[in-house]
Each structure stands twice: as C-alpha cells, then as structure tokens.
Amino acid sequence: MNVFLDESRVRQQLLPFTNTRHTADIQTGILTIREKWKLLLSDTDIIITNLPSADYLSVPANVIPTIDNYQQILSFAKEGKELPESDIVKYIEYPWNIFQLNDWSLRKDFDLITHNRTSMPIPDAVKAVNPKDIFIEEGAKIHHCSLNAEAGPIYIGKNSIIMEGALIRGPFALGESGVVKMGAKIYGATSTGVSCVLGGEIKNAVFFDYSNKAHDGYLGDSVIGSWCNLGAGTTNSNVKNNGTEIFFKTSNNESSVSAGTKAGLLMGDYSKSAINTSFNTGTMVGVCCNIFGNTYPEKYVPDFSWGNERYQLEKALRDIDNWKKMKNKSISEEEINTIHKLYNQI
C-alpha cells in the first residue's frame, strides 16, 4: 500500500512556505510531516507527487500524524473521509498554525523518536532539571548551560553544540548540527531543522533547515523558513499593545485572517533582515526578500522584495548561492528551477 499525501486543498493558504516545498515537508515539532509518516509507516511508500494509479490511500498532507492517531487517519482515508480535528488530531490550515501547534507536535515527536532508545549522558557541567525528559544524540557537545525540561521535553540533535551560558526551557528541539550560542535565552516551544544557529531571546518559534538568528534581539510566536538570516538586533512584536486580535494578510488579493492574540513573523525561504530590523505583529515576508530600511517593514512583504524594489533574478540566485556556500552547500538545479518559476509568476 502507498500513502499519497494530498496538498491540493491547503497549498495556497500555506504560502509562503509552500511556494518552495510540498505541504508534507513543513516542519512542526522535531520532524516534518513526511518524516513523521516515514517513521510511523516504515514499510510503506510515502508519495507526494505523481499520484499512483492503483493501491494507494489519499491522506491530507496537512494532518499531523502521531503514534496516537495515525491508524485512525488511515482508517478514515480508506473510507474516503478526513478524520475530524480533536485533542489527538491536528491540522495545519494556515502558516501560523505551525508555531501554534509546535508545543503539541514537539511532545509527540519526542515520544516517537526516543521510544526504546537511550540518550547520551548529560555532562556533569550541565545544570539539568527533569533529566528523564532530556534526550541527547551522539556527537552533541553541551557544556556549562542550563537545560530545564520541567515544562516539556528537550531534544538535542546529532553533532549539535550548545555553548556555555545558554538557558533553555522545554519543550525544545535542536536539529542535527545546530548551534545555540553563548548566553542565549530560549523558551518553549521552540524547534529547529538541520544546521540552524540560535542566539538572543527566542520563544515559541520554528526554524526550518539552515536558518540563523545568531545574535541578540527577540523572536517570538514565529516561523522562519529555510536559508534565512536575521541580522544582529532583529526583533519582532508578537502582541499588540491593546491586546486585540492579530491579522495576517495572506496575499495582495486576499483579505486578512485572524491568528489570535499572539503572532509574530512568518518568513519565507531565502529571506534576510538587516541589523536592527523591527518587525511588527503579524508580519508575513515572502520568499527571497532582503529587508532593510529606516522604517518598519510592511506587514505583507511580497516575494523577491529588495528593500522597496524588486530583487533582480540573477542577483537573487547569486546571493542564495553565496549564503549556501557559508554552510558548505551550493544552490541546486531544482532550486534554480523553482525560483525561476516563482519569479516569473509575479
């Protein structure tokens, strides 16, 4: 049996993140949706493109599978139905749901990943609270920091580094080869993909692979796409002074949608902010944007914005490649084709 993860209903409303990835490749918690399915169904083919002609189950790509719900999801799929949302079933309908569901997802992923496994020992120099809910993968380097798992689990990925003086409260997950810099203050629920760098003050934020917030400044209730960089002093607001609802404008042609009373920054892949950038509540930044200037950025920044101008395509591709080289990577043909296609749609 194959499982086909169908994103047709939600792809448009999950922009900017689905401009450059399938819905199933969105991370919430420790893993992407597709990675969760692969762990839960190790002997099953997980398909996201090229709908198979026979013997498949069509499952919504935005449902978050867990050890508690995946069999029910598949059972409903066999009947051509979607499992209703409940305490044990959650769907990502809008991009801000990624951080809103991160606490729940991180706890579920922690149980899935660590089941019947033994953590590497916690170094003596680490101040650990509730160590039974701290899991350290092989190769991680952790010294003279504080890991407090009293409010939620802490997962430290393979070959990652937590520098001295970092203060971390769970639930928290640091992806493989990630770095938490000296003196960072990180609150739950925060999680990262591969090779991210964290510094300053962070709360309830999700970082996709290879993104950086390496310096002082506050980031809260936010989602940062892949290959993004927040310049030193970059800060966002996540609550209005009057405590009212926060609305995101999902595109130039659509009306705003409420995300509740706590919501910060949603930033698409390959975007960057200059030093001391201040983002207002409910700001959405598109793909491949370079944010700089003397005023607050607009609350909706379209794809390929370069300040108040449009990024030239060749410069955008060059700059992406330059950033990737800093982490010993280079831009791929697939990425170039995706960016060309998106650029020409605007």
NUGUKE-503634 format. One line per 10 residues: number of its first residue (from 1); their letters; for each residue x, y, z of N, C-alpha, C, O. Coordinates in pm, whole numbers. Atoms other than C-alpha are relative to their C-alpha. Layout:
NUM) a) X/Y/Z/X/Y/Z/X/Y/Z/X/Y/Z  ...
***
This chain:
1) mnvfldesrv) 83/-120/0/0/0/0/87/126/0/184/134/75  -65/-130/2/116/353/-86/-88/102/72/-211/90/70  73/-112/-57/17/666/104/33/124/-81/149/165/-90  -16/-122/78/-36/972/-113/-42/117/87/-156/124/132  27/-116/-83/-12/1299/81/-48/114/-90/30/174/-164  68/-92/91/-256/1533/-92/-6/140/61/-65/161/167  -4/-138/-49/-197/1906/-50/-93/93/-79/-91/213/-55  76/-83/93/-446/2030/-312/-93/99/70/-115/209/21  95/-89/-68/-689/2179/-59/67/115/72/7/222/87  -59/-98/-92/-440/2373/152/124/71/-53/171/167/9
11) rqqllpftnt) -127/-55/46/-135/2456/-59/-3/153/-8/91/219/37  5/-144/22/-247/2809/-146/-5/77/132/53/185/142  13/-74/-126/-333/2906/212/117/-23/95/118/31/206  -120/19/-82/3/2784/347/121/74/-56/234/49/-14  -109/-86/46/209/3034/150/47/89/115/-34/121/202  -102/14/104/486/3150/165/75/-133/3/158/-158/-85  -85/119/-18/619/2814/285/-22/-105/-109/70/-180/-141  26/97/106/451/2607/13/37/52/-139/18/-18/-238  -58/-45/127/600/2825/-260/125/-78/-37/159/-89/-155  -130/64/23/922/2628/-219/7/-142/55/114/-204/52
21) rhtadiqtgi) 2/138/-52/817/2295/-63/-142/-53/-5/-239/23/-11  130/66/-14/536/2045/-51/-49/19/143/31/31/236  57/-13/-134/299/2081/244/55/-105/96/78/-76/214  -49/108/-85/425/1746/376/142/23/48/188/-45/141  -138/-30/-41/776/1893/405/7/121/94/115/175/118  4/-101/-105/665/2156/656/32/-66/134/-21/-172/166  -36/51/-133/820/2103/999/-88/64/106/-107/186/107  56/-47/-126/626/2132/1319/38/-103/105/20/-222/83  -63/92/-94/779/1982/1630/141/-29/-44/211/62/-89  -138/38/34/1102/1791/1564/12/-40/-147/118/-24/-207
31) ltirekwkll) -3/60/133/1009/1641/1226/-95/70/-95/-189/137/-53  99/-41/99/840/1735/902/-114/-102/-1/-100/-211/55  114/91/8/502/1578/831/39/-128/-74/1/-237/-33  -41/119/74/657/1345/574/92/-89/84/80/-211/80  -89/78/-86/931/1238/819/-77/-75/108/-42/-187/142  83/69/-100/666/1156/1080/-63/-126/-61/-60/-233/-1  62/115/65/485/930/833/102/-111/-27/71/-229/-10  -102/100/29/810/757/737/38/-80/123/61/-201/114  -30/73/-123/883/668/1099/-117/-89/42/-97/-200/91  118/76/-43/528/553/1165/-31/-116/-94/-83/-219/-51
41) lsdtdiiitn) 31/101/102/497/353/840/129/-38/-72/145/-8/-191  -134/26/54/849/224/783/-2/-87/-124/91/-81/-205  6/91/114/737/-37/528/-96/48/-109/-137/-29/-195  97/-56/95/510/196/328/66/110/-81/145/188/-29  -48/-109/84/591/422/33/-84/125/26/-207/121/18  67/-128/-22/508/785/111/19/83/-127/132/115/-163  -6/-67/130/424/969/-212/-60/139/13/-165/157/73  53/-136/-5/380/1343/-252/-26/57/-140/-96/157/-153  26/-42/137/383/1379/-633/-28/-124/-84/-7/-237/-39  29/110/93/279/1167/-930/-93/-103/64/-53/-214/99
51) lpsadylsvp) 101/83/-62/-40/1021/-789/2/-141/-58/-15/-158/-179  -5/137/52/-14/641/-816/-135/-42/-58/-239/7/-16  122/40/70/-266/470/-1041/-79/-106/75/-197/-125/48  70/108/-69/-352/188/-804/59/-22/139/175/11/165  -44/41/-133/-332/69/-444/66/112/79/184/104/115  -52/-109/-83/-291/395/-256/-112/53/87/-230/37/57  92/-73/-86/-456/585/25/31/148/-13/147/188/1  -18/-144/7/-507/957/-21/-25/59/139/-135/49/193  6/-56/-135/-433/1134/309/30/150/-10/119/189/-85  -30/-143/3/-444/1511/370/145/26/43/189/-23/147
61) anviptidny) -142/-26/-30/-85/1639/364/17/87/122/127/93/178  -13/-94/-112/-160/1888/641/-44/-57/134/-41/13/234  30/62/-129/-274/1641/907/131/-44/63/221/-93/-6  -124/32/-70/-7/1582/1172/-13/-140/60/-87/-159/156  12/137/-50/41/1208/1227/81/-21/128/191/32/143  -69/35/-124/135/1076/1571/-26/-147/29/-107/-212/-37  19/139/-40/161/739/1738/-143/-24/49/-192/-137/44  135/12/-55/-184/810/1888/-109/5/-106/-220/-44/-83  111/-24/95/-374/898/1570/18/-58/-139/-77/-61/-217  -24/31/141/-211/762/1256/-86/-115/-52/-125/-114/-169
71) qqilsfakeg) 84/111/44/-412/439/1244/-143/46/-28/-207/-1/-122  132/-58/25/-736/636/1273/-2/81/-128/-98/75/-205  -9/-78/123/-621/871/997/-9/-92/-122/-82/-63/-216  1/95/111/-557/574/767/-135/-69/-14/-181/-94/-125  129/66/3/-885/408/863/-104/90/-66/-183/44/-148  92/-95/62/-1082/720/769/33/17/-148/-57/29/-231  -41/-16/140/-878/754/448/-52/-115/-85/-89/-94/-201  51/116/75/-985/404/342/-147/18/-35/-197/-40/-132  141/-27/27/-1343/530/359/-18/130/-78/-131/174/-101  7/-125/75/-1254/846/166/-40/119/85/-98/215/34
81) kelpesdivk) 39/-106/-94/-1304/1065/474/124/60/68/230/-1/71  -102/-61/-84/-1095/1308/680/-38/-17/146/-154/4/184  22/15/-143/-1059/1239/1050/-24/138/61/58/227/41  27/-132/-58/-1219/1529/1243/108/43/99/169/-40/166  -97/-53/-96/-991/1756/1445/-49/-23/142/-169/-14/170  33/29/-139/-980/1675/1817/123/24/85/221/83/39  -115/-12/-89/-746/1665/2114/121/-79/-52/235/-44/-23  -110/82/49/-541/1398/1936/23/12/-150/112/-53/-205  -14/-17/145/-583/1510/1573/7/150/-31/-84/225/2  -22/-141/31/-446/1842/1447/35/16/-148/103/-67/-207
91) yieypwnifq) -28/-34/138/-431/2003/1103/68/136/-8/36/227/69  -59/-130/29/-209/2284/974/-82/62/-113/-67/23/-229  86/-65/99/-461/2506/795/61/129/-52/42/165/-168  -63/-127/35/-264/2833/795/144/-3/51/175/-81/141  -141/7/-39/108/2906/831/26/27/147/122/-27/204  -22/-27/-144/74/3041/1185/-35/-122/86/8/-130/201  25/124/-75/-62/2702/1292/129/-77/27/134/-157/120  -127/71/-19/298/2579/1258/57/28/138/97/-65/208  -51/-29/-134/408/2764/1571/-106/-24/107/-73/-58/220  105/22/-99/69/2734/1741/-8/-147/43/-46/-177/156
101) lndwslrkdf) 5/143/-30/91/2354/1722/137/-58/35/151/-179/51  -135/51/-19/463/2331/1787/19/-70/135/89/-171/143  -10/62/-132/432/2252/2158/-57/-143/-6/10/-238/35  67/130/11/188/1966/2092/81/-95/-88/103/-210/-51  -74/85/94/387/1836/1794/133/-43/55/174/-158/36  -133/31/-52/722/1851/1970/-7/-112/103/76/-202/104  16/106/-101/599/1639/2260/-28/-135/-66/27/-238/-26  32/124/71/452/1381/2021/123/-56/-71/148/-176/-66  -121/45/71/772/1368/1813/105/-52/96/173/-150/67  -97/44/-101/988/1336/2124/-29/-143/41/62/-226/49
111) dlithnrtsm) 37/137/-38/796/1026/2230/29/-98/-114/77/-209/-90  -21/87/116/817/882/1878/148/-29/-24/187/-143/-47  -142/14/33/1188/944/1826/77/-74/109/168/-152/79  -80/53/-111/1310/840/2171/-50/-133/53/12/-191/143  58/124/-51/1091/531/2222/101/-115/-7/156/-145/-113  -92/115/-11/1307/238/2340/144/34/-38/221/-53/-79  -138/-42/26/1625/440/2290/59/60/126/-13/104/216  -70/-56/-116/1887/558/2540/76/125/-41/150/125/-140  -70/-125/26/2015/912/2549/148/-12/33/188/-94/116  -138/-19/-45/2381/1001/2559/-2/65/137/-97/138/168
121) pipdavkavn) 2/-57/-135/2477/1101/2915/5/153/-1/66/216/-88  -4/-146/-17/2420/1457/3030/131/35/68/160/-18/176  -129/-34/-62/2762/1614/3102/-18/57/140/-118/123/169  6/-45/-139/2835/1692/3467/-9/152/10/-67/204/105  -3/-147/-5/2886/2062/3385/-133/63/-39/-147/185/-34  131/-51/42/2524/2095/3264/-96/-2/118/-106/-102/189  107/-5/-100/2250/2209/3503/-126/-54/-65/-185/11/-151  114/67/62/1968/1969/3416/-115/-15/100/-96/-63/211  122/16/-79/1613/1981/3552/-89/-100/-71/-115/-86/-190  81/109/56/1397/1671/3497/75/-72/-113/28/-76/-226
131) pkdifieega) -87/60/102/1674/1484/3313/-62/-116/-76/-17/-148/-187  63/112/71/1447/1191/3221/-66/44/-130/-90/-38/-219  63/-54/120/1287/1419/2959/100/79/-85/61/165/-164  -105/-59/83/1619/1528/2808/65/-113/-80/110/-212/-22  -60/103/85/1748/1327/2512/108/64/-86/84/161/-158  -116/-53/71/2093/1387/2363/50/-104/-99/80/-217/-62  -49/90/103/2201/1233/2034/153/-5/-1/219/81/57  -144/21/9/2551/1109/1958/68/120/-66/18/176/-163  -81/-106/58/2815/1373/1889/-34/140/46/38/234/13  36/-133/-50/2636/1662/2062/101/45/106/148/-35/187
141) kihhcslnae) -93/-59/-96/2862/1896/2263/-75/103/83/-125/203/30  80/-83/-90/2700/2056/2566/80/25/128/119/-70/196  -79/-30/-120/2885/2236/2845/-48/129/66/-79/227/-1  25/-119/-81/2805/2481/3126/-121/80/-49/-113/201/-70  125/-64/38/2447/2554/3023/-111/-55/89/-88/-144/171  114/44/-80/2102/2508/3176/-106/-60/-92/-152/5/-186  105/68/74/1852/2254/3037/-112/-33/97/-98/-121/181  111/19/-93/1517/2273/3214/-116/-65/-75/-186/1/-152  105/75/67/1275/2003/3096/-123/-19/90/-203/-109/68  113/13/-93/1027/2056/3379/-133/25/-71/-231/-42/-42
151) agpiyigkns) 125/-35/68/766/2213/3147/-18/-71/-133/-123/-60/-196  9/70/128/841/1998/2842/133/-61/-37/236/-18/15  -123/72/32/1099/1766/2684/99/84/-78/63/183/-142  -108/-66/74/1433/1875/2538/72/-107/-82/117/-208/-29  -66/92/92/1581/1702/2234/118/72/-64/102/180/-122  -124/-59/53/1942/1774/2128/51/-91/-111/88/-206/-86  -31/80/116/2025/1654/1779/147/-37/-14/233/17/54  -134/53/26/2330/1472/1649/95/111/-42/61/197/-124  -109/-91/37/2656/1672/1628/-35/148/19/24/234/-46  34/-140/-29/2492/1988/1764/86/54/113/157/-21/180
161) iimegalirg) -81/-66/-102/2651/2239/2000/-88/96/80/-162/175/22  60/-101/-88/2510/2427/2299/112/62/80/176/-4/162  -113/-69/-61/2758/2686/2416/-30/39/144/-144/35/190  9/-31/-143/2825/2793/2773/-90/121/24/-93/217/-53  87/-110/-41/2574/3015/2947/-137/0/-63/-219/86/-30  133/6/62/2276/2917/2731/-102/-47/102/-75/-137/182  109/35/-89/1946/2895/2919/-116/-50/-86/-171/25/-166  100/62/86/1693/2657/2764/-109/-63/85/-81/-142/176  116/61/-64/1343/2568/2883/-80/-75/-106/-106/-22/-214  77/78/95/1147/2292/2714/-146/41/-5/-193/119/79
171) pfalgesgvv) -49/92/101/978/2189/2509/89/69/-102/61/180/-147  -99/-57/91/1275/2246/2280/64/-113/-79/86/-223/-28  -70/97/84/1438/2064/1990/102/72/-86/68/164/-160  -108/-53/83/1773/2146/1831/35/-106/-104/76/-217/-68  -25/96/106/1819/1978/1494/147/-35/-15/233/26/47  -136/47/24/2128/1796/1372/92/114/-43/56/196/-128  -105/-100/31/2444/2014/1358/-43/143/32/16/238/-19  41/-134/-41/2259/2306/1514/92/58/105/169/-14/168  -83/-71/-98/2425/2566/1737/-87/95/81/-163/173/24  56/-101/-89/2293/2755/2039/118/78/56/207/20/119
181) kmgakiygat) -116/-80/-35/2528/3044/2109/0/40/148/-98/21/219  -19/-36/-141/2660/3176/2441/-108/97/47/-142/194/-21  95/-92/-63/2404/3335/2669/-137/5/-62/-217/90/-24  134/1/60/2103/3251/2453/-106/-33/105/-80/-107/200  113/26/-89/1765/3250/2629/-114/-53/-86/-173/21/-165  97/65/88/1526/3003/2469/-111/-62/82/-88/-141/173  120/50/-67/1173/2930/2584/-74/-95/-94/-61/-86/-217  83/87/82/937/2658/2468/-118/74/-59/-154/181/-9  -47/118/72/805/2563/2235/78/46/-122/22/106/-213  -87/-41/110/1099/2622/2001/66/-123/-58/108/-213/15
191) stgvscvlgg) -66/113/65/1240/2382/1744/67/45/-129/27/145/-189  -75/-34/121/1483/2386/1453/17/-123/-88/10/-237/-42  -43/104/91/1567/2185/1146/150/-19/9/210/3/114  -143/30/6/1920/2095/1040/82/129/-7/45/223/-77  -106/-102/14/2218/2328/1093/-51/143/15/-17/230/-66  45/-135/-33/2042/2630/1244/87/57/112/144/-17/192  -76/-69/-104/2213/2889/1466/-95/91/76/-166/172/17  92/-75/-84/2026/3040/1761/76/85/101/173/40/160  -56/-88/-101/2111/3336/1981/-104/102/43/-209/113/-19  95/-98/-49/1941/3613/2180/-115/-66/74/-97/-171/136
201) eiknavffdy) 118/50/-70/1590/3558/2315/-102/-52/-101/-138/17/-196  91/66/94/1353/3316/2141/-109/-71/79/-82/-134/181  113/70/-64/1008/3187/2235/-96/-50/-106/-134/24/-198  104/58/86/768/2953/2055/24/32/-147/-60/95/-213  -36/-26/140/942/2969/1718/46/-129/-66/102/-218/-1  -44/115/80/1007/2716/1442/94/50/-108/60/142/-183  -99/-31/104/1317/2736/1222/12/-121/-92/40/-231/-45  -27/107/95/1336/2529/906/151/-9/-23/227/73/30  -143/30/16/1674/2391/789/84/121/-40/42/204/-121  -108/-91/41/1986/2611/766/-32/149/20/16/233/-56
211) snkahdgylg) 30/-141/-25/1845/2933/910/66/47/129/98/-32/217  -76/-59/-111/2008/3171/1159/-75/115/66/-129/203/-1  22/-119/-81/1908/3401/1438/110/-5/105/90/-50/217  -122/27/-76/2257/3417/1579/31/105/106/121/85/186  -39/-114/-84/2255/3746/1770/-115/45/90/-225/-11/86  101/-52/-91/2067/3946/2031/-119/56/-76/-111/87/-195  127/-37/59/1710/4050/1967/-102/-104/39/-66/-215/77  108/90/-41/1372/3890/2037/-74/-55/-121/-103/18/-216  86/64/99/1182/3642/1821/-100/-86/74/-62/-174/151  102/78/-68/851/3503/1938/-120/-30/-87/-158/52/-171
221) dsvigswcnl) 121/41/71/549/3315/1801/17/19/-150/-61/90/-214  -42/-25/137/711/3294/1460/43/-128/-70/70/-230/-6  -52/108/82/811/3065/1173/99/59/-99/67/153/-171  -107/-47/89/1137/3115/983/31/-113/-98/65/-224/-57  -24/101/102/1181/2929/654/145/-42/-10/226/-6/76  -137/50/20/1497/2763/522/90/107/-61/45/191/-139  -102/-89/56/1818/2954/443/-34/148/22/-11/232/-65  27/-139/-39/1703/3270/623/106/47/98/172/-34/163  -95/-56/-96/1921/3504/826/-58/128/58/-93/221/-16  47/-120/-70/1807/3757/1086/122/75/53/195/24/138
231) gagttnsnvk) -117/-78/-38/2067/4031/1126/-1/36/147/-104/31/213  -16/-32/-141/2200/4136/1466/-100/106/44/-118/207/-24  96/-95/-53/1938/4312/1676/-140/-11/-59/-230/62/-17  134/19/56/1644/4193/1466/-96/-45/109/-66/-135/187  99/26/-104/1333/4188/1684/-139/2/-61/-166/76/-156  139/-9/44/966/4118/1634/-93/22/116/-63/-16/230  109/-9/-96/650/4211/1817/-93/-118/-23/-118/-157/-137  94/111/14/413/3925/1888/-133/25/70/-222/-60/67  124/-36/-67/143/4103/2089/-27/148/-24/64/231/-13  35/-140/16/-43/4426/2016/-11/69/136/-46/5/236
241) nngteiffkt) 7/-74/-126/-30/4696/2283/-141/2/58/-158/12/179  138/0/-51/-410/4687/2305/-56/-141/20/-172/-157/58  40/137/-26/-422/4307/2326/-104/-57/-94/-162/-162/-66  103/46/93/-655/4272/2028/56/-104/-98/176/-133/-98  -38/103/95/-650/4010/1752/103/50/-101/107/168/-137  -103/-29/100/-363/3994/1506/-43/-66/-130/-80/-184/-133  43/49/130/-443/3956/1137/118/-6/-95/199/87/-102  -98/12/106/-217/3828/861/-67/23/-134/-177/-27/-160  45/-14/138/-262/3942/505/72/-107/-80/194/-102/-95  -63/116/60/-202/3622/313/45/21/-143/127/-55/-193
251) snnessvsag) -52/-38/130/-156/3783/-29/-55/137/-33/-141/189/39  46/-133/38/-210/4113/-210/-149/2/-34/-212/107/-27  137/4/50/-551/3996/-330/-98/-63/97/-216/-75/66  88/68/-93/-690/3825/-24/-19/84/126/66/166/161  27/-70/-124/-849/3958/294/86/-56/112/140/-166/101  -81/43/-113/-670/3935/627/-73/-107/80/-196/-112/83  55/111/-78/-718/3632/852/54/9/142/173/35/162  -41/-9/-140/-709/3630/1232/88/-119/39/59/-233/3  -86/105/-54/-427/3436/1400/-5/0/152/81/-60/217  9/-7/-145/-542/3509/1755/68/124/54/88/221/-19
261) tkagllmgdy) -57/-119/-65/-381/3749/2001/151/-6/17/211/89/68  -146/9/-5/-20/3621/1979/49/-54/-134/24/-169/-168  -54/43/129/154/3609/1642/108/100/-41/90/221/-32  -113/-86/34/488/3741/1522/31/2/-148/-43/63/-226  -56/-10/135/685/3688/1200/-9/-134/-72/29/-237/-16  -5/114/90/631/3442/916/90/39/-116/60/133/-189  -100/-37/101/932/3447/680/27/-116/-93/64/-225/-49  -24/102/100/964/3251/357/147/-28/-22/233/46/26  -137/46/24/1278/3070/239/85/108/-66/36/193/-141  -105/-83/63/1597/3256/140/-15/150/32/42/233/-39
271) sksaintsfn) 18/-141/-33/1491/3583/308/91/40/115/135/-43/195  -96/-51/-97/1707/3804/528/-45/136/50/-118/208/-18  25/-134/-53/1682/4108/752/132/66/38/225/-1/85  -119/-76/-37/1941/4380/807/6/17/152/-92/-12/222  -15/-22/-143/2075/4466/1152/-108/97/51/-147/191/-17  96/-84/-71/1825/4620/1397/-134/14/-71/-205/113/-51  133/-1/61/1523/4538/1183/-105/-29/106/-87/-117/190  111/21/-93/1196/4562/1378/-124/-39/-78/-174/38/-160  120/50/67/902/4353/1258/-121/19/90/-116/-11/209  122/-20/-75/552/4442/1365/-73/-132/20/-39/-232/-42
281) tgtmvgvccn) 83/118/-19/294/4192/1492/-63/-40/-133/-102/45/-214  71/49/118/150/3973/1220/65/38/-132/-5/76/-226  -70/-32/125/418/4033/955/28/-128/-79/75/-227/-23  -29/112/88/446/3796/659/97/47/-108/69/140/-183  -105/-30/98/764/3806/447/5/-116/-99/7/-232/-59  1/102/102/771/3619/119/135/-67/-20/225/-56/63  -121/73/37/1040/3411/-50/103/97/-57/69/186/-134  -114/-72/59/1382/3560/-127/-17/152/11/-16/223/-90  11/-143/-25/1339/3902/32/123/49/77/179/-25/159  -108/-64/-72/1611/4137/155/-60/122/69/-91/222/5
291) ifgntypeky) 70/-101/-78/1466/4351/435/99/100/58/186/63/137  -84/-106/-56/1636/4682/510/-71/133/-18/-165/143/-97  61/-133/11/1549/5050/555/-12/66/136/26/8/238  7/-80/-122/1476/5318/813/-136/-7/69/-156/60/170  133/9/-58/1114/5224/887/-36/-147/23/36/-238/-21  50/136/-15/916/4919/995/-29/-59/-138/-84/10/-224  44/65/123/878/4670/711/-152/-5/-5/-219/-6/98  144/18/15/528/4644/569/-42/-134/62/40/-225/76  47/124/-62/313/4376/730/-15/-113/-101/-22/-230/-62  -4/102/105/298/4194/396/109/40/-98/97/140/-169
301) vpdfswgner) -114/-27/89/628/4182/205/-2/-104/-111/19/-222/-84  13/97/110/589/4020/-141/132/-72/-29/240/-23/5  -117/73/45/827/3759/-278/92/90/-82/46/177/-156  -104/-68/78/1154/3894/-424/-1/152/21/18/229/-73  -13/-142/-34/1143/4228/-242/144/28/42/202/-46/122  -135/-44/-36/1480/4405/-218/-14/144/48/-12/238/-31  40/-131/-51/1412/4696/15/-137/33/-56/-232/-44/-40  127/-40/63/1137/4885/-169/-4/-33/-148/-96/9/-219  -7/33/141/1239/4745/-506/-18/-150/-19/-38/-225/77  8/142/28/1219/4410/-680/140/-56/-20/222/1/-93
311) yqlekalrdi) -128/69/15/1513/4172/-648/20/-39/-146/-72/-95/-208  -32/52/132/1680/4108/-982/28/-149/12/98/-193/103  -5/145/-12/1659/3738/-1050/143/-53/10/172/-135/97  -138/51/-2/2028/3680/-1124/71/35/131/150/-44/181  -59/-37/-129/2129/3871/-810/-57/-87/112/16/-126/203  63/86/-102/1881/3670/-604/64/-138/0/97/-191/106  -62/132/10/2024/3341/-731/145/3/48/191/-88/118  -140/-14/-45/2380/3464/-676/8/8/152/92/-56/213  -5/-20/-145/2304/3573/-319/-39/-126/76/19/-157/180  36/129/-62/2132/3244/-233/121/-92/-1/152/-155/101
321) dnwkkmknks) -116/88/10/2436/3055/-357/111/44/95/178/-40/156  -102/-50/-92/2670/3280/-158/-30/-40/144/61/-80/217  37/38/-135/2476/3211/162/15/-150/21/58/-194/127  -11/145/-13/2469/2840/96/145/-44/12/176/-140/81  -143/34/-10/2846/2834/50/52/16/142/147/-51/181  -43/-18/-138/2879/2959/409/-23/-125/83/40/-143/188  25/126/-71/2741/2621/517/38/-119/-89/-18/-227/-79  -58/105/86/2935/2423/256/-103/-66/-90/-97/-187/-115  101/47/94/2637/2389/23/4/89/-124/75/190/-127  14/-85/118/2552/2527/-319/-142/-15/-54/-209/-115/-28
331) iseeeintih) 135/1/53/2231/2610/-499/-14/-113/-102/74/-135/-185  22/115/87/2083/2311/-682/-80/41/-124/-142/147/-127  78/-24/121/1926/2291/-1027/-149/2/33/-225/81/-24  141/2/-39/1594/2204/-864/-41/133/63/-148/186/34  30/-128/-62/1610/2519/-651/-4/111/-105/-94/196/-102  -3/-103/105/1704/2733/-952/-129/-4/-81/-187/100/-111  123/13/78/1408/2597/-1146/-122/48/78/-209/115/24  111/-44/-85/1170/2654/-854/-3/152/11/-109/212/0  -7/-145/-16/1289/3012/-806/-33/70/-132/-104/172/-131  34/-56/131/1271/3086/-1181/-152/-2/-20/-211/98/-61
341) klynqi) 145/15/20/913/2957/-1192/-77/98/87/-170/164/40  68/-92/-91/807/3157/-887/19/144/-43/-75/223/-40  -32/-137/42/978/3474/-1011/-85/41/-120/-133/153/-127  73/-32/123/803/3455/-1347/-151/0/19/-225/44/-69  144/-4/-29/462/3411/-1184/-44/137/50/-162/170/44  35/-129/-62/477/3754/-1023/-19/107/-106/-49/222/-73
***
